[in-house]
Amino acid sequence: QNPVFRGSNPFAMGQSKLLIDGVVVNDRLLGSYNQFLETPIEIIERIEVVRGPGSLESSVNAYAGSINVITKANEDDGAKKENSLFSSFGSQNYAMGGFVGSYVNDDLKLSSDFFYQKHDKTLPIGVDRFGTPGTDSPLWLKNYALGLNATYKDFYVKGRFAKNESGISYGQAFSISQDDSDFLNLANNFLETGYVFKITPTVEAKLSVGYLDERRTLQNKVVPNMMALPMGRYFLVDYSEEVFNERLEVKITSIQNHTITVGALLTQAKVKDNAARTSLDNLTSFKTTDLLSNDKRETQSFYVNDLINISEQTSLQIGLKFDHYSDVKDQFSPRLALVHRYNDENIFKLTYTKAFREPSWREEYLVGTAYPNSGSNLEPESVDAYEAAYVFKFLKKSDLKINLFYLQNKNQINAENDATTFNNIDDNQLYGAEVELGAQLSDNDKLYANYSYVAGDNSDNALANATQNMAKAYYIRTLNQSFSVSSIVKYIGEKDRVEGDERKTTGAYVLTDVTATYKHKPSDLLVSLSVKNLFDEDDYRPSPNNTYEGDFVQEGRSFLVRLSKRF
């Protein structure tokens, strides 16, 4: 899974950033955060999605977009902390259970969440690049995580400790495994502590230190039994990385009509375990090498942002960020945003942002021959993003948002070439529009709908592996104090191929999900039944060129039952 924002380089994993309670959880090896995408909704308070660069949002280099997940254990809106138990079960032997708990005593606030989930999902896959006949791809999962949050006056500590055990999916080298014991295991942990204090009544500072680590172990038969390799070829990895960061941010409000934020973020990332092994005799003997040729990356980032209230109706934001890397060219990221509130109903916004994405360690430092191969001396990707937005507020709790964007991308990194090697391929332009409607139709009816259109190219003068048209509508009807029904309808347009891929385009599809919910308010008990892909539509994700003959089919009709009890 690789979320794609505005069609921007769907061949790279680090195009967007995932934050959990304000902490970036993308790894350094791939730039990915796939292991967090199945976090159950029961522990989530809200999700904030920002399309486009967000390099000044919490000092994050979000090239194409960012997703900030705020968990119930860490929500900070002043609401009463939740205490609940929850469980779910559904198709493919899916089962999940967990809790959210909290304790408050004057200035001391403690909260936690935990979940465990598993499923036995398999999906059919066709013939691979070695001609291995199609089979069922192993997507089984065992996943658990513990979240902790503690605050005492101006001090805080927050962390999350997670482990994923899963099947090998479509293979580390895009080939079908002939060994059912193949696996991919990931352990991810982060811990951050900080102190917020007033220097003067108009100057506030925040000092924090953080630690993240990831351990990745896998076994995969990447080459099947064949004449040149009678027992095939296994690839095994024992890899771990750790990241330390220190941050100081100061907010100044002493200058009239100005809110100035100045910050510095120091990051030290390094590889702890760096072993890759191959076996040509069914795991009897092994050849061991380093996985990566480089084992560290240090970064010093400095940023300043000034929010200027020109008048009661107009504000201007000016920002600049500088990043110095130990192994990547220095980067400057400016930002300008002008907001004009014509009245309470009409708001206009213009923005310009420059952002970048540094090469992942997989793209640049992988040792030996792989599929695809690592490049060398890669330049960071960069984007100049221009946006114009209009917000119209009407009726009660209803609004219409229209956003136009133009993106100039440079030094795009992908391996869509004859040598299947990561390179800075080309520059390209993308442009489009996004429309969102949120409407409170009545006391019992709510509607949310959006549509996005993208044009231009992201690879060799084509809009490859990304859809030009996408739409979504969500409707909920409250029948009475206990019952409600809702539906989500999603349309995904067809997706073109990269140049040289002669397969037909990935077809468009429409997915419909429906949910019925019962709430027993006296006991705070909730029961819901959801049917996803109600009409069992075909849903395919593009496979890379020269890997599989067909695309990756997604799950058909499935069901999910959710139970929760608040205390």
Beta strands, then each sheet from edge to edge (+ up, - down):
strand 1: 16-20
strand 2: 23-24
strand 3: 44-51
strand 4: 65-71
strand 5: 84-90
strand 6: 94-105
strand 7: 108-119
strand 8: 122-125
strand 9: 135-138
strand 10: 141-152
strand 11: 155-166
strand 12: 183-200
strand 13: 203-223
strand 14: 233-252
strand 15: 258-279
strand 16: 287-290
strand 17: 296-309
strand 18: 314-325
strand 19: 331-341
strand 20: 346-357
strand 21: 381-394
strand 22: 398-410
strand 23: 413-414
strand 24: 423-424
strand 25: 428-442
strand 26: 445-456
strand 27: 469-478
strand 28: 483-492
strand 29: 509-520
strand 30: 525-532
strand 31: 540-541
strand 32: 552-553
strand 33: 558-566
sheet 1: 2+ 1- 4- 3+
sheet 2: 16+ 15- 14+ 13- 12+ 11- 10+ 7- 6+ 5- 33+ 30- 29+ 28- 27+ 26- 25+ 22- 21+ 20- 19+ 18- 17+
sheet 3: 8+ 9-
sheet 4: 23+ 24-
sheet 5: 31+ 32-
end
